[in-house]
């Protein structure tokens, strides 16, 4: 994912936590914040040290980025999404991560209507 498509600053994360809507399943919590005048969606990732060592956390972030990339044509633009990984993600492979993210995005009505 391009750097312009990522939420990087702490202030932006805090704004999403305070003003955004949240939805969750067992593996992920997603905060969605609508941004006016923003053409694309942006993704912020948070993977806690409780989940595993640096290698595990980076692998989980790669899985999430790739899953979002593959789902990007279905995701509504103009929003910031902050994805927080929960403990069960440590035992999942890429396909399970993608399936779980798809589920949580459907719960939060993140996908475009057909």
N, CA, C and O atoms as a MOPAC input file, in Angstrom:
PM7 MOZYME 1SCF
protein

 N      0.83900 1    -1.19000 1     0.00000 1
 C      0.00000 1     0.00000 1     0.00000 1
 C      0.87200 1     1.23600 1     0.00000 1
 O      1.92400 1     1.27100 1     0.63900 1
 N      0.42900 1     2.24300 1    -0.71600 1
 C      1.17600 1     3.48600 1    -0.77800 1
 C      1.09000 1     4.20700 1     0.56000 1
 O      0.12700 1     4.04700 1     1.30900 1
 N      2.11600 1     5.00500 1     0.84600 1
 C      2.15500 1     5.71100 1     2.12800 1
 C      1.01800 1     6.71500 1     2.26700 1
 O      0.55400 1     6.98000 1     3.37600 1
 N      0.56200 1     7.28200 1     1.13200 1
 C     -0.54100 1     8.26000 1     1.19900 1
 C     -1.84300 1     7.58600 1     1.64800 1
 O     -2.76500 1     8.25900 1     2.11100 1
 N     -1.91400 1     6.27900 1     1.51300 1
 C     -3.12900 1     5.54200 1     1.84900 1
 C     -3.09300 1     4.95400 1     3.25800 1
 O     -3.90100 1     4.08900 1     3.59700 1
 N     -2.14800 1     5.42800 1     4.07800 1
 C     -2.04200 1     4.93300 1     5.44500 1
 C     -2.29300 1     6.04200 1     6.45100 1
 O     -1.93600 1     7.19800 1     6.22200 1
 N     -2.90400 1     5.68100 1     7.55700 1
 C     -3.03900 1     6.57800 1     8.70100 1
 C     -1.76600 1     6.39200 1     9.51800 1
 O     -1.48800 1     5.28400 1     9.97600 1
 N     -0.99200 1     7.45400 1     9.70800 1
 C      0.30700 1     7.32200 1    10.35700 1
 C      0.39400 1     8.07200 1    11.69400 1
 O      1.01800 1     7.58800 1    12.63800 1
 N     -0.22400 1     9.23500 1    11.76900 1
 C     -0.02100 1    10.10800 1    12.92900 1
 C     -0.92500 1     9.71500 1    14.09300 1
 O     -2.07100 1     9.30700 1    13.90200 1
 N     -0.38700 1     9.84500 1    15.29200 1
 C     -1.11800 1     9.52100 1    16.51000 1
 C     -2.41200 1    10.33900 1    16.59000 1
 O     -3.45000 1     9.82700 1    17.00900 1
 N     -2.34200 1    11.60800 1    16.18700 1
 C     -3.52200 1    12.47900 1    16.22000 1
 C     -4.65200 1    11.90800 1    15.35800 1
 O     -5.82100 1    11.96100 1    15.74100 1
 N     -4.29200 1    11.36000 1    14.19300 1
 C     -5.29800 1    10.78600 1    13.29700 1
 C     -5.89600 1     9.50900 1    13.88900 1
 O     -7.09300 1     9.25900 1    13.74600 1
 N     -5.06400 1     8.70300 1    14.55300 1
 C     -5.56800 1     7.51200 1    15.23100 1
 C     -6.55100 1     7.90700 1    16.33200 1
 O     -7.64000 1     7.34100 1    16.43300 1
 N     -6.16200 1     8.87800 1    17.15100 1
 C     -7.01000 1     9.31100 1    18.26400 1
 C     -8.33500 1     9.87300 1    17.77200 1
 O     -9.37900 1     9.64000 1    18.38000 1
 N     -8.29200 1    10.61300 1    16.67100 1
 C     -9.51500 1    11.16800 1    16.09400 1
 C    -10.45500 1    10.03400 1    15.64900 1
 O    -11.66400 1    10.11000 1    15.86800 1
 N     -9.90700 1     9.00000 1    15.03400 1
 C    -10.71700 1     7.85700 1    14.61000 1
 C    -11.31500 1     7.14200 1    15.82900 1
 O    -12.47200 1     6.72200 1    15.79300 1
 N    -10.53200 1     7.00200 1    16.90800 1
 C    -11.03000 1     6.33500 1    18.10800 1
 C    -12.16600 1     7.13200 1    18.75300 1
 O    -13.15300 1     6.55300 1    19.20700 1
 N    -12.02700 1     8.46300 1    18.79300 1
 C    -12.99600 1     9.28700 1    19.50000 1
 C    -14.24200 1     9.60400 1    18.67400 1
 O    -15.35200 1     9.59500 1    19.20400 1
 N    -14.06900 1     9.88000 1    17.39700 1
 C    -15.19600 1    10.32900 1    16.57400 1
 C    -15.74900 1     9.25200 1    15.64900 1
 O    -16.85900 1     9.38600 1    15.13400 1
 N    -14.98200 1     8.18500 1    15.43700 1
 C    -15.38700 1     7.16700 1    14.47200 1
 C    -16.32900 1     6.13200 1    15.05600 1
 O    -16.50800 1     6.03500 1    16.27000 1
 N    -16.92900 1     5.35800 1    14.15500 1
 C    -17.77200 1     4.24800 1    14.55600 1
 C    -16.92000 1     2.99700 1    14.63200 1
 O    -15.99400 1     2.82500 1    13.83900 1
 N    -17.22600 1     2.12100 1    15.58200 1
 C    -16.45100 1     0.88200 1    15.69100 1
 C    -17.35100 1    -0.31900 1    15.45400 1
 O    -18.54500 1    -0.30200 1    15.75200 1
 N    -16.74100 1    -1.35700 1    14.91000 1
 C    -17.40400 1    -2.63900 1    14.74200 1
 C    -16.33500 1    -3.69600 1    14.88100 1
 O    -15.15700 1    -3.44300 1    14.62700 1
 N    -16.75100 1    -4.89100 1    15.28900 1
 C    -15.73800 1    -5.87600 1    15.65600 1
 C    -16.24900 1    -7.30100 1    15.47400 1
 O    -17.45100 1    -7.55100 1    15.37300 1
 N    -15.29500 1    -8.21900 1    15.43600 1
 C    -15.55700 1    -9.64200 1    15.60200 1
 C    -14.48000 1   -10.14900 1    16.56000 1
 O    -13.80400 1    -9.34600 1    17.20200 1
 N    -14.31300 1   -11.44400 1    16.66600 1
 C    -13.34800 1   -11.97700 1    17.63200 1
 C    -11.90000 1   -11.60700 1    17.31700 1
 O    -11.08000 1   -11.48700 1    18.22700 1
 N    -11.58300 1   -11.42700 1    16.04200 1
 C    -10.19200 1   -11.21500 1    15.64900 1
 C     -9.81200 1    -9.74500 1    15.45200 1
 O     -8.65200 1    -9.38200 1    15.64700 1
 N    -10.76900 1    -8.89500 1    15.07000 1
 C    -10.44400 1    -7.50800 1    14.72900 1
 C    -11.45800 1    -6.53000 1    15.29500 1
 O    -12.63500 1    -6.85000 1    15.46300 1
 N    -10.96800 1    -5.31700 1    15.58800 1
 C    -11.81600 1    -4.16900 1    15.85800 1
 C    -11.48000 1    -3.16100 1    14.76400 1
 O    -10.30800 1    -2.89500 1    14.49800 1
 N    -12.50200 1    -2.60600 1    14.13300 1
 C    -12.28200 1    -1.62400 1    13.06500 1
 C    -13.01700 1    -0.34900 1    13.42900 1
 O    -14.20800 1    -0.37200 1    13.73700 1
 N    -12.29400 1     0.76700 1    13.39200 1
 C    -12.88400 1     2.08500 1    13.57500 1
 C    -12.96900 1     2.74400 1    12.20900 1
 O    -11.99700 1     2.74700 1    11.45300 1
 N    -14.13400 1     3.30400 1    11.89200 1
 C    -14.34800 1     3.95700 1    10.60600 1
 C    -14.68800 1     5.42000 1    10.85600 1
 O    -15.58600 1     5.73200 1    11.63700 1
 N    -13.96900 1     6.30800 1    10.19100 1
 C    -14.21000 1     7.73800 1    10.32900 1
 C    -14.33300 1     8.35500 1     8.94800 1
 O    -13.42100 1     8.24600 1     8.12800 1
 N    -15.45200 1     8.99900 1     8.69400 1
 C    -15.68500 1     9.62700 1     7.39400 1
 C    -14.86400 1    10.90500 1     7.28200 1
 O    -14.84200 1    11.72200 1     8.20300 1
 N    -14.18400 1    11.07500 1     6.13800 1
 C    -13.36000 1    12.25700 1     5.88700 1
 C    -13.85800 1    12.93700 1     4.62000 1
 O    -13.80000 1    12.35900 1     3.53500 1
 N    -14.34800 1    14.16200 1     4.75900 1
 C    -14.83700 1    14.87900 1     3.58300 1
 C    -13.67200 1    15.38400 1     2.74800 1
 O    -12.65900 1    15.83700 1     3.28000 1
 N    -13.82800 1    15.30100 1     1.44700 1
 C    -12.79500 1    15.78000 1     0.53500 1
 C    -11.65100 1    14.80200 1     0.32000 1
 O    -10.66100 1    15.13400 1    -0.33300 1
 N    -11.78000 1    13.61600 1     0.85700 1
 C    -10.74500 1    12.59600 1     0.69100 1
 C    -11.19700 1    11.62000 1    -0.39100 1
 O    -12.27600 1    11.03500 1    -0.29400 1
 N    -10.37500 1    11.44700 1    -1.41400 1
 C    -10.78100 1    10.62600 1    -2.55800 1
 C    -10.67900 1     9.13000 1    -2.27300 1
 O    -11.58100 1     8.37300 1    -2.63100 1
 N     -9.60300 1     8.69900 1    -1.64100 1
 C     -9.38500 1     7.28400 1    -1.36100 1
 C     -9.63100 1     6.99500 1     0.11100 1
 O     -9.74500 1     7.91200 1     0.92500 1
 N     -9.71100 1     5.72200 1     0.44300 1
 C     -9.75200 1     5.34800 1     1.85400 1
 C     -8.31900 1     5.20500 1     2.35400 1
 O     -7.40000 1     4.95600 1     1.57400 1
 N     -8.13900 1     5.36800 1     3.67300 1
 C     -6.82600 1     5.16500 1     4.28200 1
 C     -6.95200 1     4.12200 1     5.37500 1
 O     -7.99700 1     3.98600 1     6.01000 1
 N     -5.86200 1     3.38400 1     5.58500 1
 C     -5.84400 1     2.29400 1     6.56400 1
 C     -4.77700 1     2.57000 1     7.62300 1
 O     -3.64500 1     2.92900 1     7.29900 1
 N     -5.14800 1     2.40000 1     8.87900 1
 C     -4.20600 1     2.44500 1     9.98700 1
 C     -4.21900 1     1.09400 1    10.68100 1
 O     -5.28700 1     0.51700 1    10.88500 1
 N     -3.05300 1     0.58000 1    11.04700 1
 C     -2.96000 1    -0.73600 1    11.67600 1
 C     -2.40500 1    -0.62300 1    13.08800 1
 O     -1.50400 1     0.17100 1    13.36000 1
 N     -2.95500 1    -1.42500 1    13.96800 1
 C     -2.44700 1    -1.50800 1    15.32900 1
 C     -2.39000 1    -2.97300 1    15.73100 1
 O     -3.41200 1    -3.65500 1    15.80400 1
 N     -1.16000 1    -3.45000 1    15.99300 1
 C     -0.96400 1    -4.83300 1    16.43400 1
 C     -0.15000 1    -4.76800 1    17.71900 1
 O      1.01200 1    -4.36300 1    17.70900 1
 N     -0.76400 1    -5.16500 1    18.81400 1
 C     -0.16800 1    -5.03800 1    20.14200 1
 C      0.97800 1    -6.01700 1    20.37100 1
 O      1.06800 1    -7.05300 1    19.71300 1
 N      1.84700 1    -5.67400 1    21.31100 1
 C      2.93800 1    -6.56800 1    21.70700 1
 C      2.42000 1    -7.82900 1    22.37400 1
 O      3.13700 1    -8.82600 1    22.45800 1
 N      1.17500 1    -7.79800 1    22.85200 1
 C      0.58100 1    -8.97600 1    23.48300 1
 C      0.40500 1   -10.11600 1    22.47800 1
 O      0.32500 1   -11.28300 1    22.86300 1
 N      0.34700 1    -9.77600 1    21.20200 1
 C      0.07200 1   -10.77700 1    20.17500 1
 C      1.30000 1   -11.62800 1    19.86900 1
 O      1.16700 1   -12.80900 1    19.54700 1
 N      2.48500 1   -11.04900 1    19.96500 1
 C      3.67700 1   -11.84200 1    19.69500 1
 C      4.89800 1   -10.96400 1    19.52700 1
 O      4.85500 1    -9.76100 1    19.78400 1
 N      5.98800 1   -11.57700 1    19.09400 1
 C      7.22300 1   -10.82000 1    18.91100 1
 C      7.14400 1    -9.98700 1    17.62500 1
 O      6.13200 1   -10.02700 1    16.92500 1
 N      8.18000 1    -9.25100 1    17.31800 1
 C      8.17400 1    -8.33600 1    16.18000 1
 C      7.93400 1    -9.05800 1    14.86200 1
 O      7.23200 1    -8.54600 1    13.98900 1
 N      8.51000 1   -10.23500 1    14.71700 1
 C      8.33900 1   -11.00200 1    13.48600 1
 C      6.86200 1   -11.34700 1    13.28100 1
 O      6.33400 1   -11.19000 1    12.18000 1
 N      6.20300 1   -11.81100 1    14.32700 1
 C      4.78600 1   -12.17500 1    14.25700 1
 C      3.92000 1   -10.94200 1    13.96300 1
 O      3.01900 1   -10.99700 1    13.12600 1
 N      4.19600 1    -9.84000 1    14.65400 1
 C      3.40300 1    -8.62500 1    14.45200 1
 C      3.54000 1    -8.10600 1    13.02700 1
 O      2.55100 1    -7.70400 1    12.41500 1
 N      4.76000 1    -8.11100 1    12.49500 1
 C      4.97100 1    -7.64600 1    11.12200 1
 C      4.29700 1    -8.57300 1    10.11300 1
 O      3.76400 1    -8.10900 1     9.10500 1
 N      4.31900 1    -9.86600 1    10.37700 1
 C      3.64600 1   -10.81300 1     9.48700 1
 C      2.13800 1   -10.55100 1     9.46700 1
 O      1.51600 1   -10.57000 1     8.40500 1
 N      1.55600 1   -10.30800 1    10.63800 1
 C      0.12200 1   -10.01900 1    10.73000 1
 C     -0.20300 1    -8.73800 1     9.96100 1
 O     -1.20400 1    -8.67200 1     9.24700 1
 N      0.64900 1    -7.72100 1    10.11100 1
 C      0.41300 1    -6.46100 1     9.38300 1
 C      0.50300 1    -6.67500 1     7.88100 1
 O     -0.27500 1    -6.08700 1     7.12900 1
 N      1.43500 1    -7.50300 1     7.42900 1
 C      1.52800 1    -7.81000 1     5.99300 1
 C      0.27500 1    -8.51500 1     5.51200 1
 O     -0.24500 1    -8.19800 1     4.44300 1
 N     -0.21400 1    -9.47100 1     6.29200 1
 C     -1.43900 1   -10.18400 1     5.93400 1
 C     -2.60900 1    -9.20600 1     5.81200 1
 O     -3.37700 1    -9.26000 1     4.85100 1
 N     -2.73600 1    -8.31700 1     6.79100 1
 C     -3.85700 1    -7.36200 1     6.77800 1
 C     -3.74600 1    -6.43600 1     5.57700 1
 O     -4.73900 1    -6.20200 1     4.88700 1
 N     -2.55100 1    -5.90300 1     5.31400 1
 C     -2.37100 1    -5.01100 1     4.15800 1
 C     -2.73000 1    -5.71000 1     2.84900 1
 O     -3.40100 1    -5.13000 1     1.99500 1
 N     -2.27900 1    -6.96000 1     2.69300 1
 C     -2.56900 1    -7.69800 1     1.45900 1
 C     -4.06800 1    -7.98200 1     1.33900 1
 O     -4.62700 1    -7.88400 1     0.24600 1
 N     -4.71300 1    -8.32500 1     2.43000 1
 C     -6.15700 1    -8.58400 1     2.39700 1
 C     -6.91900 1    -7.31400 1     2.02300 1
 O     -7.85300 1    -7.36300 1     1.22200 1
 N     -6.52700 1    -6.18600 1     2.59600 1
 C     -7.17600 1    -4.91500 1     2.26400 1
 C     -6.91700 1    -4.55600 1     0.80700 1
 O     -7.80900 1    -4.05700 1     0.12100 1
 N     -5.69900 1    -4.80800 1     0.33200 1
 C     -5.38100 1    -4.55000 1    -1.07700 1
 C     -6.28600 1    -5.36100 1    -2.00400 1
 O     -6.78600 1    -4.84400 1    -3.00300 1
 N     -6.49300 1    -6.63100 1    -1.66400 1
 C     -7.33600 1    -7.48700 1    -2.49400 1
 C     -8.81300 1    -7.10700 1    -2.41600 1
 O     -9.56800 1    -7.37200 1    -3.35200 1
 N     -9.23000 1    -6.49300 1    -1.31500 1
 C    -10.62400 1    -6.07600 1    -1.15000 1
 C    -10.84600 1    -4.60900 1    -1.51500 1
 O    -11.96800 1    -4.11200 1    -1.42100 1
 N     -9.78600 1    -3.91500 1    -1.93200 1
 C     -9.85200 1    -2.45500 1    -2.08100 1
 C    -10.88700 1    -1.96700 1    -3.08300 1
 O    -11.43100 1    -0.87500 1    -2.91600 1
 N    -11.17700 1    -2.75400 1    -4.13100 1
 C    -12.16800 1    -2.30500 1    -5.10600 1
 C    -13.58500 1    -2.33900 1    -4.54600 1
 O    -14.48900 1    -1.74200 1    -5.13100 1
 N    -13.80000 1    -3.03400 1    -3.41400 1
 C    -15.12600 1    -3.12600 1    -2.80300 1
 C    -15.32100 1    -2.13200 1    -1.65600 1
 O    -16.45300 1    -1.90100 1    -1.23300 1
 N    -14.23200 1    -1.53900 1    -1.14600 1
 C    -14.30200 1    -0.69200 1     0.04800 1
 C    -14.71600 1     0.72700 1    -0.33800 1
 O    -14.23800 1     1.28300 1    -1.32700 1
 N    -15.61000 1     1.29800 1     0.45900 1
 C    -16.10300 1     2.64900 1     0.21300 1
 C    -14.96100 1     3.64900 1     0.40100 1
 O    -14.30400 1     3.64200 1     1.44200 1
 N    -14.71300 1     4.51900 1    -0.60300 1
 C    -13.65200 1     5.52700 1    -0.46400 1
 C    -14.09300 1     6.69500 1     0.42100 1
 O    -15.27300 1     6.83900 1     0.73900 1
 N    -13.12600 1     7.52000 1     0.80900 1
 C    -13.42900 1     8.72200 1     1.57400 1
 C    -13.45900 1     8.52200 1     3.07900 1
 O    -13.88500 1     9.41800 1     3.80900 1
 N    -13.02200 1     7.37900 1     3.55300 1
 C    -13.01000 1     7.09900 1     4.99000 1
 C    -11.61000 1     6.72100 1     5.45300 1
 O    -10.77000 1     6.29000 1     4.66300 1
 N    -11.37600 1     6.89300 1     6.75300 1
 C    -10.19300 1     6.35000 1     7.40300 1
 C    -10.64300 1     5.11600 1     8.17900 1
 O    -11.66000 1     5.15000 1     8.87200 1
 N     -9.88100 1     4.02300 1     8.06200 1
 C    -10.17900 1     2.80000 1     8.79300 1
 C     -8.97400 1     2.45500 1     9.64800 1
 O     -7.86000 1     2.32400 1     9.14100 1
 N     -9.20100 1     2.30900 1    10.94900 1
 C     -8.14500 1     1.87700 1    11.86000 1
 C     -8.48100 1     0.45400 1    12.27300 1
 O     -9.52700 1     0.19800 1    12.86900 1
 N     -7.58100 1    -0.47300 1    11.94800 1
 C     -7.79900 1    -1.89900 1    12.21400 1
 C     -6.91600 1    -2.31700 1    13.37900 1
 O     -5.69600 1    -2.15500 1    13.33800 1
 N     -7.54100 1    -2.85400 1    14.41300 1
 C     -6.81600 1    -3.33100 1    15.58700 1
 C     -6.92800 1    -4.85000 1    15.61900 1
 O     -8.03100 1    -5.39700 1    15.61600 1
 N     -5.78500 1    -5.52900 1    15.64800 1
 C     -5.76300 1    -6.99100 1    15.67900 1
 C     -5.86800 1    -7.46700 1    17.12500 1
 O     -5.22900 1    -6.91400 1    18.02100 1
 N     -6.67500 1    -8.49100 1    17.33700 1
 C     -6.80300 1    -9.11100 1    18.64900 1
 C     -5.97800 1   -10.39700 1    18.70100 1
 O     -5.46100 1   -10.86200 1    17.68500 1
 N     -5.86700 1   -10.95300 1    19.89000 1
 C     -4.99000 1   -12.09900 1    20.14100 1
 C     -5.19400 1   -13.31200 1    19.21300 1
 O     -4.19700 1   -13.89900 1    18.79400 1
 N     -6.43100 1   -13.72000 1    18.87000 1
 C     -6.59200 1   -14.92000 1    18.03500 1
 C     -5.93800 1   -14.82000 1    16.65300 1
 O     -5.72800 1   -15.84500 1    16.00400 1
 N     -5.61800 1   -13.62500 1    16.19700 1
 C     -5.01600 1   -13.44500 1    14.87200 1
 C     -3.64200 1   -14.11700 1    14.80100 1
 O     -3.20800 1   -14.50700 1    13.71700 1
 N     -2.96600 1   -14.25500 1    15.91200 1
 C     -1.62400 1   -14.83800 1    15.93000 1
 C     -1.60000 1   -16.26500 1    15.39200 1
 O     -0.57000 1   -16.71500 1    14.89100 1
 N     -2.71500 1   -16.98300 1    15.48700 1
 C     -2.76900 1   -18.37600 1    15.05800 1
 C     -3.37200 1   -18.54600 1    13.65900 1
 O     -3.63100 1   -19.67200 1    13.23300 1
 N     -3.59500 1   -17.45600 1    12.95300 1
 C     -4.28700 1   -17.52300 1    11.66500 1
 C     -3.32200 1   -17.39500 1    10.49300 1
 O     -2.27600 1   -16.75600 1    10.60700 1
 N     -3.68100 1   -18.00900 1     9.36000 1
 C     -2.91600 1   -17.81200 1     8.13500 1
 C     -3.58400 1   -16.70400 1     7.31200 1
 O     -4.59600 1   -16.14100 1     7.72800 1
 N     -3.01200 1   -16.39600 1     6.14600 1
 C     -3.49800 1   -15.26700 1     5.35200 1
 C     -4.96700 1   -15.41400 1     4.97400 1
 O     -5.72400 1   -14.44700 1     5.06400 1
 N     -5.38000 1   -16.60000 1     4.55600 1
 C     -6.74900 1   -16.78600 1     4.07600 1
 C     -7.76900 1   -16.60900 1     5.19900 1
 O     -8.86300 1   -16.09100 1     4.97800 1
 N     -7.40200 1   -17.04300 1     6.40200 1
 C     -8.28200 1   -16.83900 1     7.55400 1
 C     -8.36300 1   -15.36300 1     7.91900 1
 O     -9.43300 1   -14.87200 1     8.27700 1
 N     -7.23400 1   -14.64800 1     7.83100 1
 C     -7.22300 1   -13.20700 1     8.10800 1
 C     -8.12600 1   -12.48400 1     7.11000 1
 O     -8.92200 1   -11.62600 1     7.49200 1
 N     -7.99800 1   -12.83300 1     5.83600 1
 C     -8.81600 1   -12.18800 1     4.80600 1
 C    -10.29800 1   -12.46900 1     5.02600 1
 O    -11.12700 1   -11.56700 1     4.89600 1
 N    -10.63500 1   -13.70900 1     5.35800 1
 C    -12.03000 1   -14.07500 1     5.60500 1
 C    -12.59100 1   -13.31600 1     6.80400 1
 O    -13.72500 1   -12.83900 1     6.76200 1
 N    -11.80700 1   -13.20300 1     7.86500 1
 C    -12.24500 1   -12.50200 1     9.06500 1
 C    -12.40400 1   -11.00100 1     8.80000 1
 O    -13.36600 1   -10.38900 1     9.26500 1
 N    -11.46900 1   -10.41000 1     8.05800 1
 C    -11.58700 1    -8.98700 1     7.71000 1
 C    -12.80600 1    -8.73900 1     6.83300 1
 O    -13.50900 1    -7.74500 1     7.01400 1
 N    -13.06200 1    -9.63600 1     5.88300 1
 C    -14.24800 1    -9.51200 1     5.04000 1
 C    -15.50700 1    -9.53100 1     5.89700 1
 O    -16.43300 1    -8.75100 1     5.67300 1
 N    -15.53400 1   -10.42900 1     6.88000 1
 C    -16.68100 1   -10.51100 1     7.78100 1
 C    -16.87500 1    -9.22100 1     8.56300 1
 O    -17.98700 1    -8.69800 1     8.63200 1
 N    -15.80900 1    -8.70800 1     9.14900 1
 C    -15.94500 1    -7.50300 1     9.98200 1
 C    -16.29000 1    -6.28300 1     9.11600 1
 O    -16.99700 1    -5.38600 1     9.57500 1
 N    -15.80200 1    -6.24200 1     7.88100 1
 C    -16.17100 1    -5.14600 1     6.97300 1
 C    -17.64400 1    -5.24200 1     6.58500 1
 O    -18.30900 1    -4.21800 1     6.42600 1
 N    -18.15800 1    -6.45500 1     6.43200 1
 C    -19.59600 1    -6.61400 1     6.13200 1
 C    -20.43600 1    -6.18100 1     7.32400 1
 O    -21.47600 1    -5.54600 1     7.15300 1
 N    -19.99300 1    -6.51900 1     8.52700 1
 C    -20.70100 1    -6.11900 1     9.74400 1
 C    -20.77600 1    -4.58600 1     9.81900 1
 O    -21.81000 1    -4.03200 1    10.19200 1
 N    -19.68300 1    -3.90900 1     9.46600 1
 C    -19.64500 1    -2.44900 1     9.53700 1
 C    -20.14800 1    -1.75300 1     8.28200 1
 O    -20.07900 1    -0.52800 1     8.18500 1
 N    -20.65400 1    -2.52000 1     7.31800 1
 C    -21.18200 1    -1.95600 1     6.06100 1
 C    -20.13300 1    -1.07800 1     5.36700 1
 O    -20.43500 1     0.02700 1     4.91600 1
 N    -18.91000 1    -1.58300 1     5.29000 1
 C    -17.79100 1    -0.87700 1     4.66300 1
 C    -17.78500 1    -1.08600 1     3.15000 1
 O    -17.25700 1    -0.26000 1     2.40500 1
 N    -18.37000 1    -2.18600 1     2.70500 1
 C    -18.33100 1    -2.49100 1     1.27300 1
 C    -19.35000 1    -1.65800 1     0.51000 1
 O    -20.39200 1    -1.27700 1     1.04400 1
 N    -19.02400 1    -1.38100 1    -0.76200 1
 C    -19.92000 1    -0.64400 1    -1.64200 1
 C    -21.17000 1    -1.47400 1    -1.90000 1
 O    -21.14100 1    -2.70400 1    -1.91500 1
 N    -22.26300 1    -0.75800 1    -2.10200 1
 C    -23.50500 1    -1.45500 1    -2.46900 1
 C    -23.46100 1    -1.81400 1    -3.93200 1
 O    -22.92500 1    -1.06000 1    -4.74400 1
 N    -24.01400 1    -2.94900 1    -4.27300 1
 C    -24.01100 1    -3.37000 1    -5.66800 1
 C    -25.27400 1    -2.95300 1    -6.36300 1
 O    -25.44400 1    -3.22700 1    -7.55200 1

